[in-house]
Amino acid sequence: IIHGTNNSVLLVGAPGSAKKEVLERVLGDLLAEFNEEGKSASVGVVRLSGLLHSDECSALREIARQLCDTWDLNFLKSASFSTNLRFLREILSELDKG
């Protein structure tokens, strides 16, 4: 986050080994550290489910919806795949500028 790079994490463990709790704690700590209260968020979390968002179109639509919620932007339910893709490129470009 500090250097503006994307990083991925794979969290593996047996059922009931508190993977979700660890992830929620880490995400909560990151959001608290990098998002100042009363200001627009600088870090957001997008959650997708392979069961609910099983194709590119529904996944992009859900990513756009969650980003709009995080940054108080207008979300258009009727937006096409290309419109959502263009929106995502634009918002990521803006976020990259800082």
C-alpha positions as CSV (number, residue, x, y, z in Angstrom):
1,I,0.0,0.0,0.0
2,I,2.8,2.4,0.9
3,H,4.5,2.0,-2.5
4,G,1.2,1.9,-4.5
5,T,1.7,-1.7,-5.7
6,N,-0.9,-4.5,-5.7
7,N,-0.1,-7.5,-3.7
8,S,-1.9,-10.8,-3.3
9,V,-2.0,-13.2,-0.4
10,L,-3.0,-16.8,-0.3
11,L,-4.2,-17.8,3.1
12,V,-4.4,-21.6,3.6
13,G,-5.6,-23.7,6.5
14,A,-7.8,-26.4,7.8
15,P,-11.6,-25.7,8.2
16,G,-12.2,-23.8,11.5
17,S,-8.6,-22.5,11.7
18,A,-9.7,-18.9,11.8
19,K,-8.6,-17.9,8.3
20,K,-11.5,-15.5,7.9
21,E,-10.9,-13.9,11.3
22,V,-7.3,-13.3,10.5
23,L,-8.2,-11.8,7.1
24,E,-10.9,-9.6,8.7
25,R,-8.4,-8.4,11.3
26,V,-5.7,-7.5,8.8
27,L,-8.1,-5.7,6.5
28,G,-9.6,-3.8,9.4
29,D,-6.1,-2.8,10.5
30,L,-5.1,-1.6,7.0
31,L,-8.4,0.4,6.5
32,A,-7.9,2.0,9.9
33,E,-4.2,2.9,9.2
34,F,-4.7,4.3,5.7
35,N,-8.2,5.8,5.7
36,E,-8.6,9.0,7.7
37,E,-12.0,9.5,9.3
38,G,-13.9,12.3,7.6
39,K,-11.9,12.1,4.4
40,S,-12.4,10.1,1.2
41,A,-11.1,6.5,1.5
42,S,-7.6,5.9,0.1
43,V,-7.9,2.1,0.6
44,G,-10.9,0.0,-0.3
45,V,-11.8,-3.7,-0.1
46,V,-13.7,-5.5,-2.9
47,R,-15.3,-8.9,-2.1
48,L,-16.3,-11.3,-4.8
49,S,-17.8,-14.8,-4.6
50,G,-17.2,-17.3,-7.3
51,L,-20.7,-18.6,-6.7
52,L,-22.4,-15.2,-7.2
53,H,-20.0,-13.6,-9.7
54,S,-19.2,-16.5,-11.9
55,D,-18.6,-14.6,-15.1
56,E,-16.6,-11.5,-16.1
57,C,-19.7,-9.3,-16.6
58,S,-21.2,-9.9,-13.1
59,A,-17.8,-9.6,-11.5
60,L,-17.0,-6.3,-13.1
61,R,-20.4,-5.0,-12.3
62,E,-20.0,-5.9,-8.6
63,I,-16.5,-4.5,-8.5
64,A,-17.8,-1.2,-9.9
65,R,-20.7,-1.2,-7.4
66,Q,-18.4,-1.7,-4.4
67,L,-15.9,0.9,-5.6
68,C,-18.8,3.4,-6.0
69,D,-20.0,2.6,-2.5
70,T,-16.5,3.1,-1.1
71,W,-15.8,6.4,-2.9
72,D,-19.4,7.8,-2.9
73,L,-19.8,7.7,-6.7
74,N,-22.9,7.1,-8.7
75,F,-23.4,3.5,-9.7
76,L,-25.5,2.6,-12.8
77,K,-27.1,-0.8,-12.6
78,S,-27.8,-0.7,-16.3
79,A,-24.1,0.0,-17.3
80,S,-22.7,-2.3,-19.9
81,F,-19.6,-4.5,-19.6
82,S,-17.6,-1.9,-21.6
83,T,-18.9,1.0,-19.5
84,N,-17.9,-0.8,-16.3
85,L,-14.5,-1.7,-17.7
86,R,-13.9,1.9,-18.7
87,F,-15.1,3.1,-15.3
88,L,-12.7,0.7,-13.6
89,R,-9.8,1.9,-15.8
90,E,-10.6,5.5,-15.0
91,I,-10.9,5.0,-11.2
92,L,-7.7,2.9,-11.0
93,S,-5.9,5.5,-13.0
94,E,-7.1,8.3,-10.6
95,L,-6.2,6.2,-7.6
96,D,-2.7,5.6,-9.1
97,K,-2.2,9.4,-9.2
98,G,-2.7,9.6,-5.5
